[in-house]
Amino acid sequence: MKKRIYFNDVVARDGFQMESNFVPTEAKIKLVNELSHCGFAKVEVTSFTSPKAIPMLRDAEEVMGRIERVSGVEYSVLVPNLRGAERALEAKADELNLVMSTSETHNLANLRMTREKSFAALSEVIRHVGARAPINVSLSTSFGCPMEGDVAQSVIEEYADRFAALGVRGLSICDTTGMANPAQVIRMAESLQQQLPNLQLTFHFHNTRGMGLANVLAAVQSGITRFDGSLGGLGGCPYAPGASGNIASEDAIYMLDEMGFDTGIDIPRLLDIARELPNIVGHEVPGQMIKAGLNCNLHSAPPYVEALRHPPKCA
């Protein structure tokens, strides 16, 4: 039996929040609906932050209220505080995703508070939400901080323990600026699985230094089965210098599918959606599969491959 791998696509939140031009509400809804029919385990739809802080996601309620809810797909949202959590619950989010950084400097830049103040604030949200919705906590800069350098693995393990004790369902271990390497990923994956065997662990990688897919593979081979990805490789952190895009969902999914893993994703359908992304955001996107297409023996290939299959006759 093939090993099952679960993907959460974050383009509608993490990907779009970095864009300078507002993505229309209708386009967001359409994209989330299309992703929902591709086989994703989760789709991160939006963020219930202040519209002043992230104007791109000022339509969070409308988007959540109008998307099609597909059976088997969880619709996750980012919430920063108690008010955001209440808005998310009113919008019937399936999962609330909370965020803090394991780096003190990055947490101050991103959230304007110390790590301990963040932990206290998120603890209050977790207690307030209770059993009304499952909670995931994303630990940013878990593989290194562009401001501080290395972040000790023991720091990630400590916060993982503390959040697990509060009853969260899952943790996302985030490589916010693409500083991770496969050996580091293996150590982290093995340690956290042994430490917290009943916690839902998700790994979140960036391809800033070209190691995104290598890190996914290292995590899979270490037993991790859940990953974040962003259609087209869009996204990044506005408060971390050099933090270019997330791994492209379609690139990682294609790699694992080719290796014999079961991702549950309709890859040709996903590629069709990904090819529309440049029209939505108004620029090219980093993903490779959009450009290359599937293997030539499969039923999806870009136009130049079709031209090679049927070259014009020479005079």
GUBADO-94078 format. One record per residue: x, y, z of N, C-alpha, C in turn; residue number from 1. Coordinates in steps of 0.02 Angstrom, whole numbers, plus 50000, padded with zeros to 5 digits. Layout:
REM residues N
     nu     nv     nw    cau    cav    caw     cu     cv     cw  gudo
      X      Y      Z      X      Y      Z      X      Y      Z   NUM
...
This chain:
REM residues 315
     nu     nv     nw    cau    cav    caw     cu     cv     cw  gudo
  50042  49940  50000  50000  50000  50000  50044  50063  50000     1
  50025  50111  49959  50064  50173  49955  50058  50213  50020     2
  50113  50245  50039  50111  50288  50098  50073  50352  50082     3
  50027  50371  50126  49985  50430  50114  50020  50493  50140     4
  50022  50544  50097  50050  50609  50114  49994  50661  50108     5
  49989  50706  50157  49935  50755  50158  49962  50826  50147     6
  49930  50863  50103  49953  50931  50087  49900  50983  50106     7
  49926  51039  50130  49886  51098  50144  49911  51153  50097     8
  49867  51179  50054  49889  51234  50010  49874  51300  50044     9
  49924  51345  50045  49919  51407  50082  49920  51469  50037    10
  49912  51460  49972  49920  51516  49926  49870  51572  49940    11
  49808  51555  49957  49757  51606  49965  49769  51651  50025    12
  49810  51628  50073  49829  51669  50130  49902  51688  50127    13
  49945  51640  50137  50017  51653  50139  50043  51679  50072    14
  50018  51652  50018  50040  51674  49952  50018  51744  49935    15
  49954  51757  49944  49927  51822  49924  49947  51880  49969    16
  49962  51866  50033  49975  51922  50079  50038  51961  50060    17
  50081  51932  50018  50142  51967  49997  50131  52007  49933    18
  50075  51998  49900  50063  52032  49836  50047  52106  49846    19
  50072  52147  49800  50062  52219  49807  49994  52241  49779    20
  49968  52206  49730  49903  52223  49701  49849  52179  49730    21
  49794  52209  49750  49740  52173  49782  49711  52119  49736    22
  49708  52058  49760  49676  52003  49723  49601  52007  49736    23
  49561  52014  49684  49489  52022  49694  49458  51964  49733    24
  49407  51981  49771  49373  51931  49813  49347  51873  49770    25
  49319  51888  49713  49292  51835  49670  49347  51787  49649    26
  49406  51813  49634  49462  51771  49614  49485  51725  49670    27
  49485  51752  49732  49504  51711  49790  49455  51654  49800    28
  49391  51670  49797  49339  51619  49806  49345  51565  49753    29
  49353  51586  49691  49358  51538  49635  49419  51493  49644    30
  49475  51523  49665  49536  51483  49673  49529  51433  49729    31
  49501  51453  49786  49491  51407  49842  49445  51350  49822    32
  49392  51366  49785  49346  51315  49762  49380  51265  49716    33
  49422  51290  49671  49457  51245  49625  49507  51201  49662    34
  49543  51230  49710  49591  51190  49749  49554  51136  49790    35
  49494  51152  49812  49455  51105  49853  49439  51041  49815    36
  49434  51046  49749  49417  50988  49708  49479  50951  49681    37
  49538  50971  49705  49600  50937  49683  49621  50881  49729    38
  49594  50879  49790  49612  50825  49836  49655  50847  49894    39
  49660  50913  49907  49699  50936  49965  49665  50916  50030    40
  49706  50900  50080  49680  50884  50146  49655  50948  50180    41
  49692  51002  50169  49675  51067  50197  49687  51122  50145    42
  49650  51176  50153  49663  51238  50115  49662  51294  50166    43
  49717  51332  50170  49718  51391  50213  49688  51448  50173    44
  49630  51471  50196  49589  51515  50155  49607  51589  50163    45
  49618  51611  50225  49628  51682  50237  49656  51693  50306    46
  49658  51756  50327  49682  51774  50393  49634  51825  50424    47
  49616  51814  50487  49573  51861  50522  49615  51909  50563    48
  49659  51944  50528  49699  51997  50557  49665  52064  50543    49
  49692  52116  50570  49666  52183  50557  49674  52200  50484    50
  49622  52226  50452  49628  52247  50382  49681  52300  50371    51
  49696  52339  50424  49750  52389  50419  49818  52355  50415    52
  49824  52298  50449  49888  52263  50450  49900  52226  50384    53
  49848  52192  50359  49854  52155  50296  49793  52172  50253    54
  49797  52228  50215  49740  52249  50174  49719  52196  50124    55
  49766  52155  50100  49751  52104  50050  49696  52056  50074    56
  49692  52045  50140  49645  51996  50167  49587  52029  50205    57
  49571  52090  50185  49518  52126  50218  49448  52096  50204    58
  49445  52051  50155  49382  52020  50137  49374  51950  50167    59
  49405  51938  50224  49407  51871  50253  49338  51842  50265    60
  49293  51881  50295  49225  51856  50309  49188  51837  50245    61
  49194  51881  50195  49157  51868  50133  49184  51805  50098    62
  49250  51798  50096  49279  51740  50064  49257  51676  50100    63
  49264  51675  50166  49244  51616  50204  49170  51601  50197    64
  49130  51653  50192  49058  51643  50187  49034  51619  50120    65
  49075  51626  50068  49052  51610  50001  49088  51551  49968    66
  49141  51524  50000  49175  51467  49969  49131  51405  49972    67
  49144  51360  49927  49110  51295  49927  49146  51249  49976    68
  49109  51220  50022  49139  51174  50071  49136  51103  50043    69
  49193  51076  50025  49197  51009  49995  49210  50959  50051    70
  49173  50905  50051  49181  50853  50101  49253  50825  50100    71
  49282  50818  50158  49350  50790  50162  49404  50843  50163    72
  49386  50906  50150  49435  50960  50150  49424  51003  50212    73
  49479  51017  50249  49475  51063  50305  49493  51133  50283    74
  49455  51182  50305  49468  51252  50287  49497  51288  50348    75
  49561  51303  50343  49599  51332  50397  49607  51407  50387    76
  49613  51444  50443  49624  51516  50440  49676  51535  50492    77
  49713  51588  50477  49761  51614  50525  49726  51664  50571    78
  49739  51659  50636  49712  51707  50684  49768  51732  50729    79
  49770  51798  50742  49825  51825  50782  49809  51835  50855    80
  49743  51837  50872  49724  51856  50940  49652  51834  50954    81
  49626  51854  51013  49559  51833  51032  49506  51859  50984    82
  49511  51922  50964  49462  51950  50917  49464  51911  50851    83
  49523  51896  50827  49528  51857  50765  49499  51788  50773    84
  49509  51758  50831  49481  51691  50844  49405  51692  50843    85
  49376  51744  50874  49302  51749  50874  49276  51758  50803    86
  49309  51800  50763  49288  51809  50693  49293  51743  50655    87
  49347  51705  50667  49356  51641  50632  49303  51591  50652    88
  49285  51589  50716  49233  51543  50738  49165  51562  50708    89
  49152  51626  50705  49089  51649  50675  49086  51631  50601    90
  49144  51629  50569  49148  51611  50498  49149  51536  50486    91
  49146  51497  50541  49145  51424  50538  49208  51395  50507    92
  49265  51421  50527  49329  51392  50506  49336  51323  50537    93
  49364  51276  50498  49374  51208  50523  49435  51203  50569    94
  49482  51248  50560  49543  51247  50601  49568  51318  50609    95
  49594  51333  50669  49625  51398  50682  49700  51388  50686    96
  49736  51428  50648  49809  51423  50646  49838  51485  50681    97
  49875  51473  50735  49907  51527  50773  49982  51528  50756    98
  50013  51585  50763  50083  51592  50742  50124  51629  50794    99
  50184  51604  50806  50235  51641  50841  50303  51617  50816   100
  50354  51656  50830  50421  51639  50807  50462  51610  50863   101
  50506  51564  50846  50552  51536  50897  50614  51580  50904   102
  50620  51631  50862  50674  51680  50866  50647  51743  50899   103
  50681  51766  50951  50659  51827  50986  50658  51887  50940   104
  50711  51896  50901  50716  51954  50857  50663  51954  50803   105
  50651  51896  50773  50600  51891  50721  50531  51900  50751   106
  50519  51874  50810  50453  51883  50841  50439  51956  50856   107
  50490  51992  50878  50482  52064  50890  50467  52102  50825   108
  50500  52082  50771  50489  52116  50707  50421  52098  50677   109
  50401  52035  50685  50340  52011  50653  50278  52026  50695   110
  50283  52015  50760  50224  52020  50804  50229  52076  50855   111
  50286  52110  50857  50297  52167  50902  50290  52148  50976   112
  50311  52089  50993  50312  52068  51063  50364  52014  51073   113
  50383  52002  51134  50432  51950  51149  50399  51882  51139   114
  50440  51830  51137  50413  51762  51129  50368  51744  51188   115
  50388  51763  51248  50347  51744  51306  50280  51780  51306   116
  50279  51842  51283  50215  51877  51277  50172  51844  51223   117
  50203  51823  51169  50166  51787  51117  50137  51723  51144   118
  50178  51685  51180  50154  51622  51208  50095  51634  51255   119
  50100  51685  51296  50045  51700  51343  49982  51719  51305   120
  49989  51760  51253  49931  51781  51214  49899  51722  51177   121
  49940  51679  51148  49913  51621  51112  49883  51571  51160   122
  49911  51565  51219  49883  51521  51271  49812  51543  51289   123
  49802  51609  51292  49736  51636  51308  49686  51619  51252   124
  49709  51624  51189  49666  51606  51133  49647  51532  51136   125
  49696  51490  51149  49684  51417  51151  49633  51400  51205   126
  49641  51430  51264  49594  51417  51318  49524  51444  51301   127
  49521  51502  51269  49457  51532  51250  49420  51491  51198   128
  49456  51465  51149  49424  51426  51096  49401  51359  51123   129
  49442  51328  51166  49424  51264  51195  49411  51211  51142   130
  49354  51178  51149  49338  51123  51103  49298  51145  51042   131
  49290  51211  51033  49249  51235  50978  49282  51225  50910   132
  49347  51221  50908  49383  51210  50844  49452  51184  50860   133
  49479  51139  50818  49548  51118  50828  49596  51175  50814   134
  49652  51174  50848  49702  51227  50841  49769  51198  50821   135
  49800  51233  50773  49868  51219  50751  49910  51280  50768   136
  49971  51268  50790  50018  51323  50803  50077  51318  50755   137
  50090  51372  50719  50147  51374  50674  50206  51407  50710   138
  50262  51372  50714  50322  51397  50745  50369  51422  50691   139
  50373  51487  50682  50414  51517  50629  50488  51513  50646   140
  50530  51518  50596  50604  51518  50601  50630  51458  50639   141
  50597  51401  50632  50618  51341  50669  50685  51313  50645   142
  50705  51331  50585  50768  51305  50558  50821  51360  50550   143
  50808  51417  50579  50857  51472  50575  50823  51538  50564   144
  50855  51591  50589  50829  51659  50585  50878  51703  50546   145
  50854  51743  50498  50899  51785  50459  50931  51840  50501   146
  50903  51853  50560  50929  51906  50604  50975  51879  50658   147
  50959  51818  50682  50998  51789  50737  51043  51731  50716   148
  51029  51702  50657  51065  51642  50636  51030  51579  50661   149
  51069  51531  50683  51041  51467  50705  50994  51477  50765   150
  50940  51438  50764  50895  51433  50823  50903  51363  50849   151
  50921  51356  50912  50935  51290  50941  50873  51246  50936   152
  50883  51183  50917  50827  51136  50912  50792  51129  50979   153
  50829  51136  51033  50799  51130  51099  50746  51183  51111   154
  50753  51242  51079  50703  51295  51086  50638  51274  51054   155
  50642  51245  50994  50582  51220  50959  50550  51165  51000   156
  50590  51120  51026  50564  51064  51066  50529  51089  51129   157
  50556  51142  51160  50526  51170  51220  50457  51199  51205   158
  50452  51240  51152  50387  51270  51135  50338  51217  51111   159
  50363  51167  51076  50319  51112  51055  50288  51078  51115   160
  50328  51064  51166  50303  51033  51227  50250  51076  51262   161
  50265  51140  51265  50220  51186  51301  50153  51193  51266   162
  50154  51197  51200  50090  51201  51164  50053  51135  51166   163
  50089  51080  51162  50056  51014  51167  50020  51007  51234   164
  50051  51033  51286  50021  51029  51353  49956  51070  51357   165
  49948  51119  51313  49887  51159  51311  49831  51126  51271   166
  49847  51071  51238  49796  51033  51203  49787  51049  51130   167
  49837  51081  51098  49830  51095  51027  49830  51029  50988   168
  49798  51029  50930  49797  50969  50889  49862  50959  50851   169
  49891  51015  50827  49950  51008  50785  49998  51065  50790   170
  50057  51053  50763  50110  51104  50758  50136  51104  50687   171
  50149  51164  50660  50184  51171  50597  50254  51195  50612   172
  50304  51159  50586  50374  51176  50598  50397  51212  50534   173
  50409  51278  50541  50415  51320  50482  50486  51344  50468   174
  50507  51333  50407  50572  51357  50382  50559  51424  50348   175
  50550  51476  50387  50523  51539  50365  50565  51573  50311   176
  50631  51563  50312  50675  51596  50264  50717  51548  50223   177
  50697  51486  50220  50734  51438  50178  50804  51424  50201   178
  50814  51419  50266  50881  51407  50293  50893  51333  50309   179
  50842  51292  50304  50848  51221  50323  50889  51182  50272   180
  50920  51128  50296  50952  51080  50252  50927  51011  50271   181
  50933  50961  50226  50903  50896  50239  50927  50862  50303   182
  50991  50868  50320  51015  50837  50382  50981  50867  50443   183
  50974  50933  50442  50940  50968  50497  50867  50947  50501   184
  50835  50940  50444  50765  50919  50441  50756  50850  50472   185
  50800  50804  50455  50797  50736  50482  50801  50737  50558   186
  50849  50775  50584  50857  50778  50657  50794  50806  50690   187
  50766  50859  50661  50707  50890  50690  50647  50842  50686   188
  50637  50811  50628  50580  50767  50618  50583  50707  50665   189
  50640  50676  50671  50647  50617  50713  50636  50635  50787   190
  50664  50692  50808  50658  50712  50877  50586  50728  50896   191
  50552  50768  50855  50484  50789  50872  50434  50731  50870   192
  50444  50685  50823  50399  50627  50821  50408  50583  50882   193
  50469  50577  50905  50481  50537  50965  50454  50573  51027   194
  50463  50639  51029  50442  50679  51085  50366  50685  51091   195
  50332  50692  51033  50260  50705  51032  50226  50660  50980   196
  50222  50596  50994  50198  50548  50943  50125  50557  50924   197
  50085  50589  50967  50014  50596  50952  49994  50663  50923   198
  50044  50706  50913  50030  50773  50886  50033  50772  50810   199
  49988  50809  50779  49988  50815  50706  50044  50864  50686   200
  50097  50837  50656  50155  50878  50637  50153  50894  50563   201
  50159  50958  50547  50163  50981  50478  50228  51018  50468   202
  50262  51005  50413  50324  51040  50398  50312  51090  50341   203
  50339  51150  50350  50327  51206  50304  50395  51232  50280   204
  50408  51222  50216  50473  51241  50188  50468  51296  50136   205
  50522  51335  50132  50531  51385  50080  50587  51362  50034   206
  50585  51386  49973  50636  51366  49924  50686  51421  49912   207
  50697  51463  49961  50740  51522  49955  50809  51505  49929   208
  50837  51450  49952  50904  51430  49932  50904  51366  49891   209
  50847  51350  49861  50843  51294  49815  50841  51225  49848   210
  50828  51222  49914  50829  51157  49948  50759  51135  49970   211
  50707  51169  49947  50640  51154  49971  50619  51082  49960   212
  50626  51056  49898  50604  50988  49884  50649  50936  49917   213
  50714  50951  49922  50759  50905  49958  50738  50900  50031   214
  50717  50955  50060  50695  50954  50129  50629  50916  50137   215
  50583  50923  50089  50521  50885  50091  50537  50810  50090   216
  50581  50791  50045  50598  50720  50039  50631  50694  50103   217
  50675  50733  50133  50707  50713  50196  50655  50704  50250   218
  50606  50749  50253  50554  50744  50304  50511  50682  50293   219
  50492  50669  50230  50451  50610  50214  50488  50546  50234   220
  50551  50543  50217  50591  50483  50233  50603  50476  50307   221
  50589  50529  50346  50595  50526  50418  50528  50515  50452   222
  50475  50505  50412  50410  50488  50440  50358  50543  50440   223
  50375  50604  50418  50326  50659  50417  50279  50648  50358   224
  50214  50659  50369  50164  50646  50317  50122  50707  50300   225
  50135  50764  50332  50096  50824  50319  50141  50883  50301   226
  50120  50919  50249  50160  50975  50224  50116  51033  50203   227
  50143  51093  50211  50115  51153  50179  50149  51163  50112   228
  50111  51188  50065  50138  51209  50001  50096  51266  49975   229
  50123  51304  49928  50086  51361  49901  50086  51356  49825   230
  50027  51358  49797  50020  51354  49724  50068  51403  49690   231
  50107  51378  49643  50153  51421  49606  50214  51443  49644   232
  50219  51424  49709  50276  51446  49749  50269  51517  49774   233
  50208  51544  49776  50198  51612  49801  50206  51614  49877   234
  50223  51674  49902  50223  51684  49974  50291  51704  50001   235
  50293  51714  50065  50353  51735  50099  50335  51775  50160   236
  50385  51794  50199  50372  51832  50260  50394  51904  50251   237
  50349  51953  50259  50368  52022  50249  50416  52049  50302   238
  50425  52012  50357  50468  52036  50411  50533  51995  50416   239
  50550  51959  50363  50612  51920  50363  50649  51934  50298   240
  50706  51967  50302  50744  51984  50242  50761  51923  50199   241
  50747  51927  50134  50765  51873  50088  50720  51813  50090   242
  50662  51818  50121  50618  51760  50128  50574  51753  50066   243
  50602  51726  50014  50563  51716  49953  50515  51657  49962   244
  50481  51639  49909  50421  51598  49913  50425  51530  49945   245
  50366  51506  49961  50357  51438  49986  50374  51388  49931   246
  50380  51325  49951  50384  51273  49899  50320  51274  49859   247
  50325  51262  49795  50266  51258  49752  50230  51192  49765   248
  50167  51195  49782  50130  51134  49797  50136  51084  49741   249
  50125  51109  49679  50124  51062  49622  50192  51029  49611   250
  50247  51064  49625  50313  51035  49617  50325  50979  49667   251
  50310  50992  49730  50321  50942  49783  50275  50882  49774   252
  50212  50896  49757  50164  50842  49748  50183  50798  49690   253
  50204  50828  49635  50226  50789  49577  50286  50745  49594   254
  50335  50773  49630  50393  50734  49649  50373  50672  49690   255
  50330  50682  49739  50310  50626  49782  50267  50576  49744   256
  50224  50601  49701  50183  50556  49661  50226  50513  49615   257
  50276  50542  49585  50322  50505  49541  50361  50452  49580   258
  50373  50465  49644  50410  50418  49685  50366  50363  49714   259
  50301  50366  49700  50257  50312  49722  50218  50326  49785   260
  50219  50388  49810  50179  50405  49868  50108  50424  49846   261
  50061  50416  49891  49991  50434  49878  49977  50502  49908   262
  49972  50554  49865  49957  50621  49889  49882  50637  49887   263
  49845  50595  49852  49773  50608  49845  49757  50666  49800   264
  49806  50693  49764  49796  50753  49723  49789  50736  49650   265
  49741  50768  49617  49733  50764  49545  49782  50813  49514   266
  49841  50788  49494  49895  50832  49473  49880  50868  49407   267
  49854  50836  49355  49837  50874  49295  49789  50931  49309   268
  49740  50918  49351  49692  50971  49369  49727  51027  49407   269
  49771  51009  49453  49808  51059  49492  49851  51102  49447   270
  49884  51071  49397  49926  51109  49351  49885  51158  49309   271
  49826  51138  49290  49782  51183  49252  49766  51245  49294   272
  49754  51235  49358  49740  51292  49403  49803  51335  49412   273
  49860  51302  49421  49923  51339  49431  49940  51383  49371   274
  49924  51360  49311  49941  51399  49252  49900  51463  49246   275
  49845  51466  49284  49805  51527  49284  49830  51578  49336   276
  49873  51556  49381  49895  51599  49436  49929  51663  49412   277
  49974  51661  49362  50004  51725  49339  49952  51776  49316   278
  49896  51753  49289  49844  51800  49268  49809  51831  49329   279
  49807  51795  49384  49775  51820  49444  49818  51873  49479   280
  49883  51859  49483  49928  51905  49520  49964  51955  49475   281
  49961  51944  49410  49990  51992  49364  50065  51986  49353   282
  50094  51929  49369  50165  51918  49357  50180  51844  49356   283
  50239  51826  49332  50260  51756  49331  50270  51731  49403   284
  50265  51665  49411  50273  51635  49476  50330  51584  49474   285
  50360  51567  49532  50420  51526  49533  50412  51453  49515   286
  50352  51425  49522  50342  51353  49513  50370  51327  49447   287
  50401  51268  49450  50433  51238  49391  50385  51196  49349   288
  50338  51162  49381  50293  51118  49344  50248  51157  49297   289
  50233  51220  49313  50194  51262  49269  50229  51269  49202   290
  50295  51274  49204  50334  51284  49144  50349  51219  49108   291
  50363  51166  49146  50386  51103  49115  50329  51056  49098   292
  50275  51056  49137  50221  51009  49127  50240  50940  49152   293
  50193  50894  49144  50205  50825  49164  50251  50790  49115   294
  50272  50729  49133  50312  50689  49087  50275  50682  49021   295
  50312  50677  48967  50282  50677  48900  50236  50617  48888   296
  50244  50565  48928  50201  50506  48918  50135  50513  48956   297
  50126  50570  48990  50064  50582  49026  50022  50631  48986   298
  49962  50645  49012  49914  50681  48972  49911  50756  48986   299
  49964  50785  49012  49967  50857  49020  50037  50881  49004   300
  50044  50921  48955  50109  50947  48936  50100  51017  48908   301
  50150  51061  48918  50145  51129  48891  50147  51128  48815   302
  50128  51183  48783  50124  51184  48709  50188  51165  48673   303
  50247  51184  48701  50308  51169  48664  50321  51094  48662   304
  50297  51057  48713  50305  50984  48712  50262  50955  48657   305
  50200  50980  48651  50157  50956  48597  50188  50970  48529   306
  50221  51027  48523  50253  51044  48460  50309  50995  48444   307
  50345  50973  48495  50399  50925  48484  50371  50856  48465   308
  50312  50840  48492  50282  50776  48475  50260  50775  48401   309
  50239  50833  48377  50212  50837  48308  50248  50893  48270   310
  50313  50884  48255  50351  50937  48222  50325  50948  48151   311
  50329  51010  48126  50308  51023  48057  50356  50989  48008   312
  50329  50968  47952  50371  50937  47901  50415  50990  47867   313
  50478  50971  47857  50524  51018  47825  50513  51018  47750   314
  50522  51075  47718  50513  51081  47645  50570  51046  47609   315
